[in-house]
């Protein structure tokens, strides 16, 4: 019995030792050996990227000069037109109230003219016989001429209401013609639609939108924190989402004096003339990004921003400099401009200093990886 007791105690001791050895082995990690890097000479560019689109410089909405029904449309989207080309024809549908009033004015004018004609003829005979003075006859003649003119005006008004023009001229108001040369971007109406003329209270019905696609501008927005770095005349580089591996030069022409709120942030509109070529067709409304270089420094002492660390209290940047072996000391660093990858070094470290790569990680060993997979699966 004592033999079995000693055997059991021995088994327990061996099991405990085995467990401790396994625990130490599986939870031990090799110490990380930190590598170092040095400063380098780089060319750093500070850039502002504005998102927006490419639109025509001048985009004109063509509206009719008279209200009515669209009788015919002579162009389609994409057609090239010149100023004066016929775009559509309007069929006039007279307003009943206006037509009735115009017809009433014509009848009244005729009645007045008939009476003036009789009075004029009677007084002319008296004037020829010397019965009335020349002054009295001139007054009667003036009134007769005025009544004639009033009848002509009333007839013209009636013709305009019925036909949309006077005398059937080729440039009648019922013909909608392009006022500029360019490409038809949009025809938002169709034959049979009601068209309204432009007036004080209504912009009118757009028959077609025409623009010159050879004169394009970039329109975008920049954040209020960056607009102060911009100046009129700066160079822009435009990249279009629809045309890969192609960039266009542009020149900044407008910085809005007033910002607008977009998603809680104040942004300012900018515009720039885009210099196109004949390699691709640039269509109105393409999404675009404009890159604006605000500052450039060449061959300056720079640090890779991945080497920087930041103090949680002061929020200032610092690095760790190698003293010997794996011993490092903290050193504050003064930075200048940055492009997001490299930052200019103004002071704190030199080109000879070995800077700690603090964010290096060691790959897991096979046993550690199997243990983590076991924990994840369970």
Buried (B, 14 or more C-beta within 10 A) or exposed (E): EEEEEEEEEEEEEEEEEEEEEEEEEEEEEEEEEBEBBBBEEBEBBBBBEBEBBBBBBEBBBBBBBBBBBBBEBBBEEEBEBEEEBBBBBBBBEBEEEEEEBBBEBBEEBBEBBEEBEEBBEEBBEEBEEEEBEEEEBEEBBEBBEEBBEBBEEBBBBBBBBEBBBBEEEEEBBBBBBBBBBBBBBBBEBEEEEEBBBBEEEEEBBBBBBBBBBEEBBBBBBBBEEBBEEBEEEBEBBBBBEBBEEEEBBBBBBBBBEEBEEEEEEBBBBBBBBBEBEEEEEBBBEBEBBBBBEBEEBEEBBBBBBEBBBEEEEEEEBBBBBBEEEEEBEEEEBEBBBBBEEBBBBEEBBEEEBBBBBBEEEEEEEEEBEEBEEEEEEE
